[in-house]
């Protein structure tokens, strides 16, 4: 049994999600305690619990103490990792993309293609944007042999949630390929999506896009940002997501969700500023993909290498966890991440 103290490193839900996914792939039992010990509301929240239950469902595993607020779980994965069609409703405005990120990793090792239909929030602070996952993370993973795609079926925001994404994952043929992005290269284009729900009269989509374009233009970048207006969501909401492409194959994104009291212009400025900051560091990936790519690189065959904008607690936590669970060799020097994929003798499915 793999034993993990959830108070280590970030002490966050990242440890729950990643540990559950990796142990599912390995078929290794997991004892996790002090869950989210460093967060304001320690213990399992609905979105973290759903990750564990979904992983268990995909392999007919069993989980002890699986309930909201629990500070400890014992997870026993089943022997077979099954693809197929699954549907999960987080039941709150919890992040659909956090769940999708964990399950996409599991789906790479399933016995057949998987389709995940997930309900909850798609756009919020402190969680991946569905558009960033669709336009940045998943295209990078496809280069590694992970056939992952995401479709936004219905936007969803805090506090209502009730949005829907559909994620399709094809099993990798053998091991994933390593990712090599040693340098940023030159920006060849910037694209984006400005989405708002039930806010067409206020021109929220156009205002976010215009402000972002103007700020990027000040640094001599032209951005092609599409304005979209939605009427399906259960509440008003907005999100701006942009991504830069470079001639060395890099994808570097930035995004921001709307909320009450946050103006369209403020969102546009924030997204432009973060993108420019990451580009100016010379990084090959953005601040979000920096940690999101780690578990995929850790199960790949060979050495992955990429330059990150800055070292965050999520980067440090994920590097620690893949070494702890998989035995992957990792290094981080001058913001350059190197990850040697898990030994082929590991029982990766």
GUGUBA-261613 format. One record per residue: residue in three letters; chain; x, y, z of N, C-alpha, C in turn. Coordinates in steps of 0.2 Angstrom, whole numbers. Example, Ala and Ser with C-alpha at 12.3 -4.5 7.8 and 13.67 -1.06 7.14 Angstrom:
% residues 2
 residu chaine   n.u   n.v   n.w  ca.u  ca.v  ca.w   c.u   c.v   c.w
    ALA      A    66   -28    39    62   -22    39    66   -16    39
    SER      A    64   -11    35    68    -5    36    64     0    39
END
This chain:
% residues 349
 residu chaine   n.u   n.v   n.w  ca.u  ca.v  ca.w   c.u   c.v   c.w
    UNK      A     4    -6     0     0     0     0     4     6     0
    UNK      A     3    11    -4     6    17    -5     3    22     1
    UNK      A     7    25     5     5    29    10     7    36     9
    UNK      A     2    41     9     4    48     8     1    52    13
    UNK      A     5    57    16     2    62    21     0    68    17
    UNK      A    -6    69    17    -9    74    13    -7    81    15
    UNK      A    -4    82    21    -1    88    24     5    90    21
    UNK      A     8    86    17    15    87    14    14    92     8
    UNK      A    20    96     7    20   101     2    14   106     2
    UNK      A    10   106    -4     5   111    -4    -1   109     1
    UNK      A    -2   103     3    -7   101     7   -14   102     4
    UNK      A   -14   101    -2   -20   103    -6   -24    97    -9
    UNK      A   -29    99   -13   -33    94   -16   -29    91   -22
    UNK      A   -24    94   -24   -20    92   -30   -17    85   -28
    UNK      A   -15    84   -21   -13    77   -19   -18    72   -19
    UNK      A   -24    74   -18   -29    69   -18   -31    66   -25
    UNK      A   -31    71   -30   -33    70   -37   -27    66   -40
    UNK      A   -21    68   -39   -16    65   -43   -14    58   -40
    UNK      A   -14    57   -33   -13    51   -30   -18    46   -32
    UNK      A   -24    48   -32   -30    43   -34   -29    41   -41
    UNK      A   -27    45   -46   -26    44   -53   -20    39   -54
    UNK      A   -15    41   -51    -9    37   -52    -9    30   -49
    UNK      A   -12    29   -43   -13    23   -40   -18    18   -44
    UNK      A   -23    22   -47   -28    18   -52   -24    15   -57
    UNK      A   -19    19   -60   -15    17   -66   -11    11   -64
    UNK      A    -8    12   -58    -3     6   -55    -7     0   -53
    UNK      A   -13     1   -51   -17    -4   -47   -14    -5   -40
    UNK      A   -11     0   -37    -9     0   -31   -13     3   -26
    UNK      A   -14     0   -20   -18     2   -14   -15     9   -12
    UNK      A   -20    13    -9   -18    20    -7   -21    21     0
    UNK      A   -17    23     5   -19    26    11   -17    33    11
    UNK      A   -22    38    11   -21    45    11   -24    48    17
    UNK      A   -20    52    21   -23    55    27   -21    62    27
    UNK      A   -24    66    32   -23    73    33   -25    77    26
    UNK      A   -30    75    23   -32    77    17   -34    85    17
    UNK      A   -31    88    12   -31    95    12   -30    99    18
    UNK      A   -25    97    22   -24    99    29   -22   107    29
    UNK      A   -19   109    23   -17   116    23   -22   121    20
    UNK      A   -28   119    19   -34   123    16   -39   125    21
    UNK      A   -42   131    20   -47   134    25   -52   129    27
    UNK      A   -55   124    22   -59   119    24   -56   112    23
    UNK      A   -52   110    28   -49   103    27   -54    98    25
    UNK      A   -51    92    23   -55    86    21   -58    87    14
    UNK      A   -61    81    12   -63    80     5   -69    85     4
    UNK      A   -69    89    -2   -74    93    -4   -77    89   -10
    UNK      A   -83    91   -12   -87    87   -17   -83    85   -23
    UNK      A   -79    90   -26   -75    89   -32   -70    84   -31
    UNK      A   -67    84   -25   -61    79   -24   -64    72   -23
    UNK      A   -69    72   -19   -72    65   -18   -75    62   -25
    UNK      A   -77    66   -29   -79    64   -36   -74    61   -39
    UNK      A   -68    64   -39   -62    61   -42   -60    54   -40
    UNK      A   -60    53   -33   -59    46   -31   -64    41   -33
    UNK      A   -71    43   -32   -76    39   -34   -76    37   -41
    UNK      A   -74    42   -46   -74    41   -53   -68    36   -54
    UNK      A   -63    37   -51   -57    32   -53   -59    25   -51
    UNK      A   -62    25   -45   -64    18   -42   -69    15   -47
    UNK      A   -74    19   -50   -79    16   -54   -76    14   -61
    UNK      A   -70    17   -63   -67    15   -69   -63     8   -69
    UNK      A   -62     6   -62   -58     0   -61   -62    -5   -57
    UNK      A   -68    -4   -55   -72    -8   -50   -68    -8   -43
    UNK      A   -65    -2   -41   -61    -2   -35   -66     0   -29
    UNK      A   -63     0   -23   -67     1   -17   -63     7   -13
    UNK      A   -67    11   -10   -65    16    -6   -68    16     1
    UNK      A   -64    17     6   -66    17    13   -66    25    15
    UNK      A   -71    27    19   -72    33    22   -72    39    16
    UNK      A   -76    37    11   -77    41     5   -83    45     6
    UNK      A   -82    51     9   -88    56    11   -85    63    11
    UNK      A   -89    68    10   -87    75    10   -85    76    18
    UNK      A   -79    80    18   -77    81    25   -72    76    28
    UNK      A   -71    70    25   -67    65    27   -60    67    26
    UNK      A   -56    66    32   -49    68    32   -44    62    30
    UNK      A   -47    56    28   -43    50    27   -47    46    22
    UNK      A   -44    43    18   -47    37    13   -42    32    13
    UNK      A   -45    26    12   -41    20     9   -44    18     3
    UNK      A   -40    18    -2   -43    16    -9   -39    10   -12
    UNK      A   -43     5   -14   -41    -1   -17   -43    -2   -24
    UNK      A   -39     0   -29   -41    -1   -36   -42    -8   -38
    UNK      A   -47    -9   -43   -48   -15   -46   -43   -17   -51
    UNK      A   -43   -23   -53   -38   -25   -58   -38   -23   -65
    UNK      A   -44   -22   -67   -45   -20   -74   -47   -13   -75
    UNK      A   -44    -9   -79   -46    -2   -80   -50    -1   -86
    UNK      A   -56     1   -85   -61     0   -91   -63     7   -94
    UNK      A   -63     7  -100   -65    13  -104   -73    13  -104
    UNK      A   -76    17  -109   -83    17  -110   -86    24  -109
    UNK      A   -92    24  -108   -96    30  -107   -98    31  -100
    UNK      A   -96    37   -97   -97    39   -90  -100    45   -90
    UNK      A  -104    46   -85  -107    53   -83  -107    54   -76
    UNK      A  -104    60   -74  -104    62   -67  -106    69   -66
    UNK      A  -110    70   -61  -112    77   -59  -109    78   -52
    UNK      A  -105    84   -52  -101    85   -46  -107    88   -40
    UNK      A  -112    90   -43  -118    92   -38  -117    99   -35
    UNK      A  -111   103   -37  -110   109   -34  -107   113   -40
    UNK      A  -104   119   -39  -100   123   -44   -93   121   -44
    UNK      A   -92   114   -41   -85   112   -41   -82   111   -48
    UNK      A   -76   111   -49   -73   111   -56   -73   105   -60
    UNK      A   -77   105   -66   -77    99   -70   -70    98   -73
    UNK      A   -66   103   -74   -59   102   -77   -54    99   -73
    UNK      A   -55   100   -66   -51    96   -61   -52    89   -62
    UNK      A   -58    87   -62   -60    80   -63   -58    77   -69
    UNK      A   -59    81   -75   -57    79   -81   -50    78   -82
    UNK      A   -46    82   -79   -38    81   -79   -36    75   -76
    UNK      A   -39    73   -71   -37    66   -67   -39    60   -72
    UNK      A   -45    61   -74   -48    55   -78   -45    54   -85
    UNK      A   -43    60   -88   -40    59   -94   -33    55   -94
    UNK      A   -30    56   -88   -24    52   -87   -25    45   -86
    UNK      A   -30    44   -82   -33    37   -81   -35    34   -88
    UNK      A   -38    38   -92   -41    35   -98   -36    33  -103
    UNK      A   -30    36  -103   -24    34  -107   -22    27  -106
    UNK      A   -24    24  -101   -22    17   -99   -28    12   -99
    UNK      A   -34    14  -101   -40    10  -101   -40     5  -107
    UNK      A   -44     0  -106   -44    -5  -111   -48    -3  -118
    UNK      A   -51     3  -118   -54     5  -124   -56    12  -123
    UNK      A   -58    16  -128   -59    23  -128   -64    25  -123
    UNK      A   -63    31  -120   -68    33  -114   -71    40  -116
    UNK      A   -77    41  -114   -81    47  -115   -83    49  -108
    UNK      A   -81    55  -106   -83    57   -99   -88    64  -100
    UNK      A   -94    63   -98   -99    69   -98   -99    71   -91
    UNK      A   -97    77   -89   -96    80   -82  -100    86   -81
    UNK      A  -103    87   -76  -107    93   -75  -105    96   -68
    UNK      A  -105   103   -69  -102   107   -63  -100   114   -66
    UNK      A   -95   117   -63   -92   123   -66   -87   122   -71
    UNK      A   -87   126   -76   -82   126   -81   -77   132   -81
    UNK      A   -79   137   -78   -75   143   -78   -75   146   -71
    UNK      A   -70   147   -67   -69   149   -60   -62   151   -59
    UNK      A   -61   155   -53   -54   156   -51   -51   149   -48
    UNK      A   -45   149   -48   -41   143   -45   -43   136   -47
    UNK      A   -45   136   -54   -46   130   -57   -45   131   -65
    UNK      A   -43   125   -68   -42   126   -75   -48   128   -79
    UNK      A   -47   133   -84   -52   134   -88   -54   129   -93
    UNK      A   -60   128   -95   -61   123  -100   -58   124  -107
    UNK      A   -58   131  -108   -54   133  -115   -47   132  -115
    UNK      A   -44   133  -109   -37   132  -108   -35   124  -109
    UNK      A   -39   120  -106   -38   113  -107   -39   111  -114
    UNK      A   -44   114  -117   -46   112  -124   -41   114  -129
    UNK      A   -38   120  -128   -34   124  -133   -26   123  -132
    UNK      A   -25   122  -126   -18   122  -124   -15   115  -121
    UNK      A   -18   113  -115   -16   107  -112   -17   100  -117
    UNK      A   -23    99  -119   -25    93  -123   -21    93  -130
    UNK      A   -20    99  -133   -15    98  -139    -8    96  -138
    UNK      A    -6    98  -132     1    96  -130     1    89  -128
    UNK      A    -4    86  -125    -4    79  -123    -5    75  -129
    UNK      A    -9    78  -134    -9    74  -141    -2    72  -144
    UNK      A     2    77  -143     9    76  -146    12    70  -142
    UNK      A    10    69  -136    13    64  -132    10    57  -133
    UNK      A     5    57  -137     1    51  -139    -5    50  -135
    UNK      A    -7    55  -131   -13    55  -127   -19    58  -131
    UNK      A   -23    54  -134   -29    56  -139   -34    59  -135
    UNK      A   -34    65  -132   -39    68  -128   -42    74  -131
    UNK      A   -48    75  -131   -52    81  -134   -57    83  -129
    UNK      A   -59    89  -129   -64    92  -125   -69    96  -129
    UNK      A   -75    95  -127   -81   100  -130   -85   103  -125
    UNK      A   -86   109  -125   -90   113  -120   -97   112  -123
    UNK      A  -101   108  -119  -108   107  -121  -113   113  -118
    UNK      A  -111   115  -112  -115   120  -109  -111   124  -104
    UNK      A  -110   131  -104  -106   134  -100  -109   134   -93
    UNK      A  -104   134   -88  -106   134   -81  -102   138   -77
    UNK      A  -104   142   -72  -100   147   -68  -102   146   -60
    UNK      A   -98   149   -56   -99   150   -49  -104   155   -48
    UNK      A  -110   154   -44  -110   149   -39  -115   143   -41
    UNK      A  -118   144   -47  -123   139   -49  -120   133   -52
    UNK      A  -115   133   -55  -112   127   -59  -117   125   -65
    UNK      A  -118   119   -65  -123   116   -70  -121   117   -77
    UNK      A  -114   118   -78  -112   117   -85  -110   110   -86
    UNK      A  -108   109   -93  -107   102   -95  -101   102  -100
    UNK      A   -96    98   -99   -91    97  -104   -91    89  -105
    UNK      A   -89    88  -111   -88    81  -114   -81    80  -116
    UNK      A   -78    75  -112   -71    73  -114   -70    66  -117
    UNK      A   -66    66  -122   -65    59  -125   -58    58  -125
    UNK      A   -56    52  -123   -49    50  -122   -48    43  -126
    UNK      A   -43    42  -130   -41    36  -133   -35    33  -129
    UNK      A   -35    27  -128   -30    24  -124   -23    25  -128
    UNK      A   -18    26  -125   -11    27  -128    -9    20  -131
    UNK      A    -6    21  -136    -3    14  -139     4    13  -136
    UNK      A     4     9  -131    10     8  -127    11    14  -122
    UNK      A    17    16  -121    18    21  -116    17    28  -120
    UNK      A    16    33  -116    16    40  -119    23    42  -121
    UNK      A    23    46  -126    30    49  -128    32    55  -124
    UNK      A    38    56  -123    41    61  -119    39    68  -122
    UNK      A    39    73  -119    38    80  -121    44    84  -121
    UNK      A    46    87  -127    52    91  -127    51    98  -129
    UNK      A    51   102  -125    50   109  -127    56   113  -123
    UNK      A    62   113  -126    68   116  -122    68   124  -123
    UNK      A    64   126  -128    65   134  -129    58   136  -132
    UNK      A    57   143  -130    50   146  -132    50   147  -140
    UNK      A    55   150  -143    54   152  -150    51   158  -151
    UNK      A    49   160  -157    46   166  -158    38   165  -159
    UNK      A    34   170  -156    27   170  -157    25   170  -164
    UNK      A    21   166  -166    18   166  -173    11   168  -173
    UNK      A     7   168  -168     0   170  -167    -2   170  -160
    UNK      A    -8   174  -159   -11   174  -153   -19   173  -155
    UNK      A   -22   168  -152   -29   167  -153   -33   167  -146
    UNK      A   -39   168  -146   -43   168  -140   -50   167  -141
    UNK      A   -54   166  -135   -61   166  -135   -63   170  -129
    UNK      A   -68   175  -131   -71   179  -125   -78   177  -125
    UNK      A   -80   173  -120   -87   171  -119   -91   174  -114
    UNK      A   -97   176  -115  -101   178  -109  -108   175  -110
    UNK      A  -112   174  -105  -118   171  -105  -123   176  -102
    UNK      A  -129   177  -106  -134   182  -104  -132   189  -103
    UNK      A  -126   191  -106  -124   198  -105  -122   201  -112
    UNK      A  -126   199  -117  -125   202  -124  -126   210  -124
    UNK      A  -131   212  -120  -133   219  -120  -127   224  -117
    UNK      A  -124   221  -112  -118   224  -109  -112   224  -113
    UNK      A  -112   220  -119  -106   219  -123  -100   217  -119
    UNK      A  -101   212  -115   -96   210  -111   -90   206  -115
    UNK      A   -93   202  -119   -88   198  -123   -83   203  -127
    UNK      A   -86   208  -131   -83   212  -135   -78   217  -130
    UNK      A   -80   219  -125   -76   223  -120   -70   219  -118
    UNK      A   -71   213  -116   -65   209  -113   -60   208  -119
    UNK      A   -63   207  -125   -58   205  -131   -55   212  -133
    UNK      A   -58   217  -133   -55   224  -135   -50   226  -130
    UNK      A   -51   225  -124   -46   228  -119   -40   223  -119
    UNK      A   -41   217  -120   -35   212  -121   -31   213  -127
    UNK      A   -34   214  -133   -31   216  -139   -27   222  -138
    UNK      A   -30   227  -135   -26   234  -135   -20   233  -131
    UNK      A   -21   229  -125   -15   228  -121    -9   224  -124
    UNK      A   -11   219  -128    -6   215  -131    -3   219  -137
    UNK      A    -7   224  -140    -5   228  -146     1   232  -143
    UNK      A     1   235  -137     6   239  -134    13   236  -134
    UNK      A    13   229  -134    19   225  -134    20   222  -141
    UNK      A    16   225  -146    17   223  -153    15   216  -155
    UNK      A    10   214  -151     7   207  -153    -1   209  -156
    UNK      A    -2   205  -161    -9   205  -163   -13   199  -161
    UNK      A   -19   200  -158   -23   194  -156   -29   194  -159
    UNK      A   -31   188  -161   -37   186  -165   -42   183  -160
    UNK      A   -46   187  -157   -50   184  -151   -57   184  -153
    UNK      A   -61   178  -153   -67   178  -155   -72   179  -150
    UNK      A   -77   183  -151   -82   185  -146   -88   180  -147
    UNK      A   -90   177  -141   -96   172  -141  -101   175  -136
    UNK      A  -107   174  -138  -113   175  -133  -117   169  -132
    UNK      A  -118   168  -126  -122   161  -124  -128   163  -120
    UNK      A  -133   159  -122  -140   160  -118  -142   153  -115
    UNK      A  -137   148  -115  -139   141  -112  -138   141  -105
    UNK      A  -133   145  -102  -130   144   -95  -136   146   -90
    UNK      A  -136   143   -84  -141   144   -79  -140   151   -76
    UNK      A  -135   154   -77  -134   161   -74  -129   165   -78
    UNK      A  -129   171   -77  -124   176   -80  -117   174   -78
    UNK      A  -113   175   -83  -106   173   -82  -101   175   -88
    UNK      A   -95   175   -87   -90   177   -92   -83   173   -91
    UNK      A   -80   173   -97   -73   170   -96   -69   173  -103
    UNK      A   -63   174  -102   -58   176  -107   -52   171  -107
    UNK      A   -51   168  -113   -45   164  -113   -41   165  -120
    UNK      A   -35   166  -119   -31   167  -125   -25   162  -125
    UNK      A   -22   161  -130   -16   157  -131   -11   159  -136
    UNK      A    -5   159  -135     0   160  -140     3   154  -143
    UNK      A     5   154  -149     8   149  -153    15   151  -155
    UNK      A    20   147  -155    27   149  -157    30   144  -162
    UNK      A    35   146  -165    38   142  -171    42   136  -168
    UNK      A    42   136  -162    46   129  -159    40   125  -156
    UNK      A    34   126  -157    29   121  -155    26   123  -148
    UNK      A    27   128  -145    25   130  -139    18   133  -139
    UNK      A    14   131  -134     7   134  -133     7   137  -126
    UNK      A     6   144  -126     6   147  -119     0   151  -118
    UNK      A    -4   149  -113   -11   152  -112   -12   156  -106
    UNK      A   -17   160  -106   -19   164  -100   -27   165  -100
    UNK      A   -30   165   -94   -37   166   -94   -39   169   -88
    UNK      A   -46   171   -88   -49   174   -82   -56   173   -82
    UNK      A   -59   171   -77   -66   170   -76   -69   177   -73
    UNK      A   -75   178   -75   -79   184   -73   -82   183   -66
    UNK      A   -84   188   -62   -87   187   -56   -90   194   -54
    UNK      A   -95   194   -50   -98   200   -48   -93   205   -45
    UNK      A   -93   212   -48   -88   217   -46   -82   217   -50
    UNK      A   -81   212   -55   -75   212   -59   -77   214   -66
    UNK      A   -74   220   -68   -76   223   -74   -73   219   -80
    UNK      A   -76   220   -86   -74   217   -92   -67   219   -94
    UNK      A   -66   225   -93   -59   228   -94   -54   226   -90
    UNK      A   -56   225   -83   -51   222   -79   -49   215   -81
    UNK      A   -54   211   -83   -52   204   -85   -48   204   -91
    UNK      A   -49   209   -96   -45   209  -102   -38   211  -100
    UNK      A   -37   216   -96   -30   218   -94   -27   212   -90
    UNK      A   -30   209   -86   -27   203   -82   -24   198   -87
    UNK      A   -29   196   -91   -27   190   -96   -21   192  -100
    UNK      A   -21   198  -103   -15   201  -107    -9   201  -103
    UNK      A    -9   204   -97    -3   205   -92     0   198   -91
    UNK      A    -4   193   -89    -2   186   -87     2   183   -93
    UNK      A    -1   184   -99     2   181  -105     8   184  -106
    UNK      A     9   190  -106    15   194  -107    20   192  -102
    UNK      A    18   192   -96    23   190   -91    26   183   -92
    UNK      A    22   178   -94    25   171   -95    29   171  -102
    UNK      A    27   175  -107    31   175  -113    38   179  -111
    UNK      A    38   184  -107    44   187  -106    49   183  -102
    UNK      A    47   178   -99    52   174   -95    55   169  -100
    UNK      A    53   168  -106    56   164  -110    54   157  -109
    UNK      A    48   156  -105    46   149  -104    43   146  -110
    UNK      A    43   139  -110    40   135  -116    33   133  -114
    UNK      A    31   134  -108    24   132  -106    22   138  -102
    UNK      A    15   138  -100    12   144   -96    12   141   -89
    UNK      A    10   146   -84    10   144   -77     5   139   -75
    UNK      A     0   138   -79    -5   132   -78    -2   126   -80
    UNK      A     0   125   -87     2   119   -89     9   116   -86
    UNK      A    12   121   -83    19   119   -80    18   113   -75
    UNK      A    13   113   -71    11   108   -66     7   102   -69
    UNK      A     2   104   -74    -3   100   -76     1    94   -81
    UNK      A     6    96   -84    10    91   -88    14    86   -84
    UNK      A    15    87   -78    20    83   -74    18    76   -74
    UNK      A    12    74   -72    10    67   -71    10    63   -78
    UNK      A     9    67   -84     9    64   -90    16    62   -92
    UNK      A    20    67   -91    28    66   -92    30    60   -88
    UNK      A    28    59   -82    30    54   -77    28    47   -79
    UNK      A    23    46   -83    21    40   -86    24    39   -93
    UNK      A    27    44   -96    30    43  -103    36    39  -103
    UNK      A    38    36  -109    44    32  -109    49    37  -112
    UNK      A    54    39  -107    59    43  -109    59    49  -105
    UNK      A    64    54  -107    65    60  -103    61    66  -106
    UNK      A    57    69  -102    53    75  -104    57    81  -102
    UNK      A    57    87  -105    60    93  -103    56    99  -106
    UNK      A    55   104  -101    52   110  -103    54   116   -98
    UNK      A    53   122  -100    55   128   -96    49   131   -94
    UNK      A    48   132   -87    42   135   -84    43   142   -82
    UNK      A    38   146   -82    39   153   -80    41   154   -73
    UNK      A    39   150   -68    41   151   -61    39   145   -58
    UNK      A    43   144   -52    41   138   -48    36   139   -43
    UNK      A    30   135   -44    25   136   -39    24   130   -34
    UNK      A    20   131   -29    19   125   -25    16   119   -28
    UNK      A    12   120   -33     9   115   -37    14   111   -41
    UNK      A    19   115   -44    25   111   -48    29   107   -43
    UNK      A    30   110   -37    34   106   -32    30   100   -29
    UNK      A    24   101   -28    20    96   -26    19    90   -31
    UNK      A    18    92   -37    17    86   -42    24    83   -43
    UNK      A    29    86   -43    36    83   -44    37    78   -38
    UNK      A    36    80   -32    37    76   -26    32    70   -27
    UNK      A    26    71   -29    21    65   -29    23    60   -34
    UNK      A    25    62   -40    26    57   -45    33    53   -43
    UNK      A    37    56   -40    43    53   -37    41    48   -32
    UNK      A    37    50   -27    34    46   -22    31    40   -24
    UNK      A    26    41   -29    22    35   -31    25    31   -36
    UNK      A    28    34   -41    30    31   -47    38    29   -47
    UNK      A    41    33   -43    48    33   -43    52    36   -49
    UNK      A    48    41   -52    51    45   -57    56    49   -55
    UNK      A    62    49   -59    67    54   -57    66    61   -60
    UNK      A    66    66   -56    64    73   -58    70    78   -56
    UNK      A    70    83   -60    75    89   -58    72    95   -60
    UNK      A    74   100   -56    71   107   -57    77   112   -56
    UNK      A    79   115   -61    85   119   -61    84   125   -66
    UNK      A    85   131   -63    84   137   -67    77   137   -71
    UNK      A    72   135   -68    65   134   -71    65   129   -76
    UNK      A    70   125   -77    70   120   -82    68   113   -79
    UNK      A    62   110   -81    60   104   -78    62    98   -82
    UNK      A    65    93   -79    66    87   -82    63    81   -78
    UNK      A    60    77   -82    56    71   -79    58    65   -83
    UNK      A    61    60   -79    62    53   -82    56    49   -81
    UNK      A    53    47   -86    47    43   -85    48    37   -81
    UNK      A    43    34   -78    43    29   -73    46    23   -77
    UNK      A    50    19   -73    53    13   -75    48     8   -78
    UNK      A    50     5   -84    46     1   -88    44    -5   -84
    UNK      A    48    -7   -78    46   -12   -74    40   -11   -70
    UNK      A    38    -4   -69    33    -3   -65    26    -6   -68
    UNK      A    21    -7   -64    15   -10   -67    11    -5   -70
    UNK      A    13    -1   -74     9     4   -78     4    -1   -82
    UNK      A    -2     1   -82    -7    -3   -86    -7    -1   -93
END
